[in-house]
Amino acid sequence: MDSLITAAARALAAGDPLGALNRIALRDDANALALRGIAMAQLGDFTRARALVKSAARAFGAKEALARSRCIVAEAEIALASRDLAWPARSLEHARAILDAHGDRVNAAHARYLEVRRALLIGKLDDAARLLATLHPEALPASSRTAHELMAAGIAMRRLQTQTAREALVRARAASRQAGIPALAAEVESAWRMLETPAARVVTQGDARLLRLDEVEALFASNVFIVDACRLCVRDAGESISLATRPVLFTLARMLAQAWPGDVPRDALIARAFRMRDADETHRARLRVEMGRLRTLLRPHAHIDATSRGFVLKPMHAREVAVLALPVEDEYAPLLACLADGESWSSSALALALGASQRTVQRALDALSASGKAQSFGRGRARRWTTPPMPGFTTTLLLPVELAGD
């Protein structure tokens, strides 16, 4: 490898894409194309970056398997950065195996970290933890050790293990200082801010306040009966009862919890749960049926008693009832939570991350666009969606939750 390619590669490793381009901008050989692609990715031009890396992979050809595999890893990283989550995982795994077989441990580990990040983005925490456990960062460069600890912290935060997350971020900060890459250090500091900013809002007896992640963790460990509007479930005594596929039952549970220790009138329950303004006897009969179903689900944890005007929730063990919700609620809150990371998302990636159909996501995006809460650029398969970040809130850590219906 000639001296200009070596110098450009070192510049990229140090986070200096302009320094790399100064050396190879006019070259079209395979190595230069690959490095130019990585440089453009670091500068944020993902479309141009992907085209350059693909051209490099073709230029290397099948005989140069190691270089071609590095291009595949680079292309996967660019796809991840541009929130295109539908890239073929098998190709990345095959490239990782080739890198490992050729002794390129650093790039093989980097490929694994990309798999972990993708699993985190689509809410597969167990898969992310399993993949991360296969790596041993001690022998890797400081930049790779930083990535490892950031992944560990991300998993811990989403599992509400805030002390574990803090310990991982302490190690990430130390490794990032050794790496000396400003962008990496900024990513670590951004992760720290996620621990310190509100992640949810709790309502108890009509009073609402914002909670950080450690406060949410403490709430879950307390003797409180919780209706969790972030993950659409009911929590009590360390157990979780999912109502994600039962929207009517969840709405009823939330209304009862918000009114506790008082009751909720039947007409109010019907209007909210069934979206009916004028209730008649058939709606009241349906309400009795749905309340019976909710009673059955909550039987080990709470009673639901009828009153003269409606229904009241009576926890069996907990002394207090709370509703946990996102800091700012919106009909499309889960979708906005993903878009709030400041990256540009495709509708297919959003559907994958939220566990919803692409058709449902597209309808929601159109509604957000009409209200000015989201904007798109590009056409067809290249169309991407974004929205300005919401200052002062961490909205994604308690996801994923499914969008309603199809």
C-alpha positions as CSV (number, residue, x, y, z in Angstrom):
1,M,0.0,0.0,0.0
2,D,1.5,3.4,-1.0
3,S,2.2,6.2,1.4
4,L,-0.7,8.4,0.5
5,I,-3.2,5.6,1.1
6,T,-1.5,4.8,4.5
7,A,-1.6,8.5,5.5
8,A,-5.3,8.8,4.4
9,A,-6.2,5.7,6.4
10,R,-4.5,7.1,9.5
11,A,-6.3,10.4,9.1
12,L,-9.6,8.6,9.0
13,A,-8.8,6.5,12.0
14,A,-8.1,9.8,13.9
15,G,-11.4,11.3,12.8
16,D,-9.9,13.7,10.2
17,P,-11.9,13.1,6.9
18,L,-10.8,16.3,5.3
19,G,-7.2,15.4,5.8
20,A,-7.8,12.0,4.2
21,L,-9.6,13.6,1.2
22,N,-6.7,16.0,0.7
23,R,-4.5,13.0,-0.1
24,I,-6.8,10.8,-2.2
25,A,-9.6,13.0,-3.6
26,L,-8.4,12.6,-7.2
27,R,-7.7,8.9,-7.2
28,D,-10.0,6.2,-8.5
29,D,-8.2,3.0,-7.5
30,A,-10.1,0.6,-5.2
31,N,-8.3,1.5,-2.0
32,A,-8.8,5.2,-2.6
33,L,-12.5,4.7,-3.4
34,A,-13.0,2.9,-0.2
35,L,-11.3,5.5,1.9
36,R,-13.1,8.3,0.1
37,G,-16.4,6.6,0.9
38,I,-15.5,6.4,4.6
39,A,-14.5,10.0,4.5
40,M,-17.8,11.1,3.0
41,A,-19.6,9.1,5.6
42,Q,-17.7,10.9,8.4
43,L,-18.8,14.1,6.7
44,G,-22.4,13.0,6.7
45,D,-22.9,12.5,2.9
46,F,-24.2,9.0,3.2
47,T,-25.6,8.7,-0.3
48,R,-22.2,9.5,-1.9
49,A,-20.4,7.4,0.7
50,R,-22.4,4.3,-0.1
51,A,-21.9,4.7,-3.8
52,L,-18.1,5.0,-3.3
53,V,-17.9,2.0,-1.0
54,K,-19.9,-0.1,-3.4
55,S,-17.6,0.9,-6.3
56,A,-14.6,0.0,-4.2
57,A,-16.1,-3.5,-3.4
58,R,-16.6,-4.1,-7.2
59,A,-13.1,-2.8,-8.0
60,F,-11.5,-5.2,-5.4
61,G,-13.3,-8.2,-6.9
62,A,-13.7,-11.7,-5.6
63,K,-10.0,-12.4,-5.4
64,E,-9.4,-9.8,-2.8
65,A,-11.8,-11.2,-0.2
66,L,-10.3,-9.3,2.8
67,A,-10.5,-5.8,1.2
68,R,-14.0,-6.6,-0.2
69,S,-15.1,-7.7,3.3
70,R,-13.9,-4.4,4.8
71,C,-16.0,-2.6,2.2
72,I,-19.1,-4.7,3.2
73,V,-18.6,-3.7,6.8
74,A,-18.2,0.0,5.8
75,E,-21.3,-0.2,3.7
76,A,-23.2,-1.7,6.7
77,E,-22.0,1.1,8.9
78,I,-23.1,3.7,6.4
79,A,-26.5,2.1,6.2
80,L,-26.8,2.0,10.0
81,A,-25.8,5.7,10.2
82,S,-28.5,6.6,7.7
83,R,-31.0,4.5,9.5
84,D,-31.5,2.0,6.7
85,L,-32.0,-1.1,8.9
86,A,-33.0,-3.5,6.1
87,W,-29.4,-4.3,5.0
88,P,-28.7,-8.1,4.7
89,A,-27.3,-9.3,8.1
90,R,-26.0,-12.5,6.5
91,S,-23.6,-10.5,4.2
92,L,-22.2,-8.7,7.3
93,E,-21.8,-11.9,9.2
94,H,-20.0,-13.5,6.2
95,A,-17.7,-10.5,5.9
96,R,-17.0,-10.7,9.7
97,A,-16.1,-14.4,9.4
98,I,-13.6,-13.6,6.6
99,L,-12.0,-10.8,8.5
100,D,-11.7,-13.0,11.6
101,A,-10.1,-15.8,9.5
102,H,-7.6,-13.4,8.1
103,G,-6.6,-12.1,11.5
104,D,-8.2,-8.7,11.1
105,R,-9.6,-8.7,14.7
106,V,-10.3,-5.0,14.8
107,N,-12.6,-4.9,11.8
108,A,-14.2,-8.2,12.7
109,A,-15.1,-6.7,16.1
110,H,-16.3,-3.6,14.4
111,A,-18.7,-5.7,12.3
112,R,-20.0,-7.3,15.4
113,Y,-20.6,-3.9,17.0
114,L,-22.7,-2.9,14.0
115,E,-24.8,-6.0,14.6
116,V,-25.2,-5.0,18.2
117,R,-26.2,-1.4,17.3
118,R,-28.8,-2.6,14.9
119,A,-30.3,-5.0,17.5
120,L,-30.5,-2.1,19.9
121,L,-32.2,0.1,17.4
122,I,-35.0,-2.4,16.7
123,G,-35.4,-3.3,20.4
124,K,-33.9,-6.8,20.5
125,L,-32.0,-6.4,23.7
126,D,-31.4,-10.1,24.3
127,D,-29.8,-10.4,20.9
128,A,-27.7,-7.3,21.4
129,A,-26.4,-8.6,24.8
130,R,-25.7,-12.1,23.4
131,L,-23.7,-10.6,20.5
132,L,-21.8,-8.2,22.7
133,A,-20.8,-11.1,25.1
134,T,-18.9,-12.8,22.2
135,L,-16.4,-9.9,22.1
136,H,-13.4,-9.3,24.4
137,P,-12.4,-5.6,24.1
138,E,-9.2,-5.8,26.2
139,A,-7.0,-6.5,23.2
140,L,-8.7,-4.0,20.9
141,P,-7.8,-0.3,20.3
142,A,-9.2,2.4,22.5
143,S,-11.8,3.4,19.8
144,S,-13.2,-0.1,19.8
145,R,-13.2,-0.3,23.6
146,T,-15.2,2.9,23.6
147,A,-17.7,1.4,21.2
148,H,-18.0,-1.7,23.4
149,E,-18.7,0.2,26.5
150,L,-21.2,2.4,24.7
151,M,-23.1,-0.7,23.6
152,A,-23.0,-2.1,27.1
153,A,-24.3,1.2,28.5
154,G,-27.1,1.3,25.8
155,I,-28.3,-2.2,26.8
156,A,-28.1,-1.4,30.5
157,M,-30.1,1.8,30.1
158,R,-32.9,0.1,28.1
159,R,-33.0,-2.6,30.8
160,L,-33.2,0.2,33.5
161,Q,-29.9,-0.9,35.1
162,T,-28.7,2.6,35.6
163,Q,-25.7,1.8,37.9
164,T,-24.4,-0.7,35.3
165,A,-24.8,1.9,32.6
166,R,-22.9,4.5,34.6
167,E,-20.0,2.1,35.2
168,A,-19.9,1.3,31.4
169,L,-19.9,5.0,30.6
170,V,-17.0,5.7,33.0
171,R,-15.0,3.1,31.1
172,A,-16.2,4.5,27.8
173,R,-15.1,8.0,28.7
174,A,-11.6,6.8,29.7
175,A,-11.2,4.8,26.5
176,S,-12.4,7.8,24.4
177,R,-9.8,10.0,25.9
178,Q,-7.1,7.5,24.9
179,A,-8.5,7.3,21.4
180,G,-8.4,11.1,21.1
181,I,-11.3,11.2,18.5
182,P,-13.6,14.2,19.1
183,A,-16.7,12.6,17.5
184,L,-16.3,9.5,19.8
185,A,-15.9,11.7,22.9
186,A,-19.0,13.6,21.9
187,E,-21.0,10.3,21.6
188,V,-19.9,9.3,25.1
189,E,-21.0,12.7,26.5
190,S,-24.3,12.4,24.7
191,A,-24.9,9.0,26.4
192,W,-24.2,10.6,29.7
193,R,-26.8,13.3,29.1
194,M,-29.4,10.6,28.4
195,L,-28.9,9.4,32.0
196,E,-29.5,13.0,33.3
197,T,-32.4,14.1,31.2
198,P,-36.1,13.1,31.8
199,A,-37.1,9.8,30.3
200,A,-40.7,9.6,31.5
201,R,-43.5,11.4,33.3
202,V,-45.3,9.9,36.3
203,V,-48.8,10.8,37.4
204,T,-49.9,10.0,41.0
205,Q,-53.2,11.3,42.4
206,G,-53.4,14.0,39.8
207,D,-49.9,15.3,40.3
208,A,-47.4,14.9,37.4
209,R,-43.6,15.1,37.5
210,L,-40.7,14.2,35.2
211,L,-38.4,11.2,36.0
212,R,-34.8,10.4,35.0
213,L,-34.0,6.8,34.2
214,D,-32.7,6.0,37.7
215,E,-36.0,7.4,39.1
216,V,-38.0,5.2,36.8
217,E,-35.8,2.2,37.9
218,A,-36.6,3.1,41.6
219,L,-40.3,3.4,40.8
220,F,-40.4,-0.1,39.3
221,A,-38.6,-1.5,42.4
222,S,-41.1,0.2,44.7
223,N,-44.4,-1.0,46.1
224,V,-46.5,1.0,43.6
225,F,-49.1,-0.4,41.2
226,I,-48.0,1.1,37.8
227,V,-49.9,1.5,34.5
228,D,-47.0,1.9,32.1
229,A,-48.0,3.9,29.0
230,C,-44.5,3.6,27.6
231,R,-44.6,-0.1,27.1
232,L,-48.4,-0.6,27.4
233,C,-48.4,-2.9,30.4
234,V,-49.4,-3.0,34.1
235,R,-46.6,-3.5,36.7
236,D,-47.0,-4.8,40.2
237,A,-44.8,-6.6,42.7
238,G,-42.1,-7.3,40.1
239,E,-44.5,-8.7,37.5
240,S,-45.6,-7.2,34.2
241,I,-48.9,-7.8,32.4
242,S,-48.8,-6.8,28.8
243,L,-51.7,-5.0,27.3
244,A,-49.9,-4.0,24.1
245,T,-52.4,-6.0,21.9
246,R,-55.4,-5.0,24.0
247,P,-55.8,-1.2,23.5
248,V,-59.3,-1.0,25.0
249,L,-58.3,-2.8,28.1
250,F,-55.2,-0.6,28.4
251,T,-57.2,2.6,28.1
252,L,-59.6,1.4,30.8
253,A,-56.7,0.5,33.1
254,R,-55.0,3.9,32.6
255,M,-58.2,5.8,33.3
256,L,-58.9,3.9,36.5
257,A,-55.3,4.4,37.6
258,Q,-55.4,8.1,36.8
259,A,-58.6,8.5,38.9
260,W,-57.4,6.4,41.9
261,P,-58.4,6.4,44.6
262,G,-61.6,7.7,43.1
263,D,-63.9,6.1,40.6
264,V,-64.4,6.9,36.9
265,P,-67.9,7.5,35.5
266,R,-69.2,4.9,33.0
267,D,-69.9,7.5,30.3
268,A,-66.3,8.8,30.5
269,L,-64.9,5.3,30.2
270,I,-67.1,4.6,27.2
271,A,-66.3,7.9,25.5
272,R,-62.5,7.3,25.8
273,A,-62.2,3.6,25.3
274,F,-64.8,3.1,22.6
275,R,-64.6,6.7,21.1
276,M,-68.4,7.1,21.5
277,R,-69.9,10.5,22.5
278,D,-73.4,9.2,23.2
279,A,-73.5,6.0,25.2
280,D,-76.5,3.7,25.1
281,E,-77.3,0.4,26.8
282,T,-75.3,-1.6,24.2
283,H,-72.2,0.4,25.0
284,R,-72.7,-0.1,28.7
285,A,-73.1,-3.8,28.1
286,R,-69.8,-3.8,26.2
287,L,-68.1,-1.9,29.0
288,R,-69.2,-4.5,31.5
289,V,-67.7,-7.2,29.2
290,E,-64.4,-5.4,28.8
291,M,-64.2,-4.7,32.5
292,G,-64.7,-8.4,33.2
293,R,-61.8,-9.2,30.9
294,L,-59.6,-6.6,32.7
295,R,-60.6,-8.0,36.1
296,T,-59.5,-11.4,35.0
297,L,-56.1,-10.2,33.8
298,L,-55.5,-8.1,37.0
299,R,-57.0,-10.6,39.5
300,P,-53.8,-11.5,41.2
301,H,-52.9,-7.8,41.7
302,A,-56.0,-5.7,42.0
303,H,-59.8,-5.6,42.2
304,I,-62.1,-3.5,39.9
305,D,-65.3,-2.7,41.8
306,A,-68.5,-1.2,40.4
307,T,-69.7,2.0,42.0
308,S,-73.0,3.8,41.7
309,R,-71.6,5.9,38.8
310,G,-68.8,3.8,37.4
311,F,-65.8,1.7,38.4
312,V,-62.9,2.0,40.8
313,L,-59.4,0.3,41.0
314,K,-58.4,-1.2,44.3
315,P,-54.8,-2.7,44.4
316,M,-54.4,-5.7,46.5
317,H,-50.8,-5.2,47.7
318,A,-49.7,-1.8,46.6
319,R,-50.3,1.3,48.7
320,E,-50.1,3.7,45.7
321,V,-51.1,3.8,42.0
322,A,-49.2,5.6,39.3
323,V,-49.3,6.1,35.6
324,L,-46.0,6.2,33.7
325,A,-46.0,8.0,30.4
326,L,-43.6,9.6,27.9
327,P,-42.4,13.1,28.8
328,V,-44.5,14.6,26.0
329,E,-47.4,12.5,24.8
330,D,-48.7,12.5,21.2
331,E,-50.8,10.1,19.2
332,Y,-47.6,9.1,17.4
333,A,-45.3,9.3,20.3
334,P,-43.3,6.1,19.6
335,L,-42.6,7.3,16.1
336,L,-41.6,10.8,17.2
337,A,-39.3,9.2,19.8
338,C,-37.4,7.4,17.1
339,L,-37.2,10.5,14.9
340,A,-36.0,12.6,17.9
341,D,-32.5,11.2,17.7
342,G,-31.8,13.7,14.9
343,E,-31.0,11.1,12.3
344,S,-32.9,10.6,9.0
345,W,-35.0,7.4,8.9
346,S,-36.6,5.5,6.1
347,S,-40.2,4.4,6.7
348,S,-39.1,0.7,6.4
349,A,-36.5,1.2,9.1
350,L,-39.1,2.9,11.4
351,A,-41.5,0.0,10.8
352,L,-38.8,-2.5,11.8
353,A,-37.8,-0.5,14.9
354,L,-41.4,-0.2,16.1
355,G,-42.7,-3.6,15.2
356,A,-45.4,-2.1,13.0
357,S,-46.4,-2.5,9.4
358,Q,-44.9,-0.1,6.9
359,R,-48.3,1.0,5.8
360,T,-49.2,2.0,9.4
361,V,-45.9,3.9,9.7
362,Q,-46.4,5.7,6.4
363,R,-49.9,6.8,7.4
364,A,-48.5,8.1,10.7
365,L,-45.6,9.9,8.9
366,D,-48.1,11.6,6.5
367,A,-50.1,12.8,9.5
368,L,-47.0,14.2,11.2
369,S,-45.9,15.9,8.0
370,A,-49.3,17.5,7.7
371,S,-49.0,18.9,11.2
372,G,-45.4,20.1,10.7
373,K,-43.9,17.7,13.2
374,A,-41.9,15.7,10.7
375,Q,-40.4,16.4,7.3
376,S,-39.1,14.3,4.5
377,F,-36.5,14.6,1.7
378,G,-35.7,12.4,-1.3
379,R,-38.0,10.3,-3.4
380,G,-39.0,6.7,-3.6
381,R,-36.8,4.3,-1.8
382,A,-34.4,7.1,-1.0
383,R,-37.0,9.1,0.9
384,R,-36.0,9.8,4.5
385,W,-37.8,11.3,7.4
386,T,-36.6,13.5,10.2
387,T,-37.7,15.9,12.9
388,P,-35.8,18.4,15.1
389,P,-34.6,16.8,18.3
390,M,-36.7,17.6,21.4
391,P,-34.5,19.5,23.8
392,G,-34.2,18.2,27.3
393,F,-36.0,14.9,26.9
394,T,-34.8,11.3,26.4
395,T,-37.7,9.7,24.7
396,T,-36.4,6.5,23.2
397,L,-35.1,4.5,26.1
398,L,-38.4,3.1,27.3
399,L,-39.4,2.0,23.8
400,P,-40.2,-0.1,21.8
401,V,-43.9,0.0,21.8
402,E,-46.1,-0.8,18.9
403,L,-48.0,1.7,16.9
404,A,-51.8,1.2,17.1
405,G,-53.5,-0.9,14.5
406,D,-53.2,-1.4,10.8
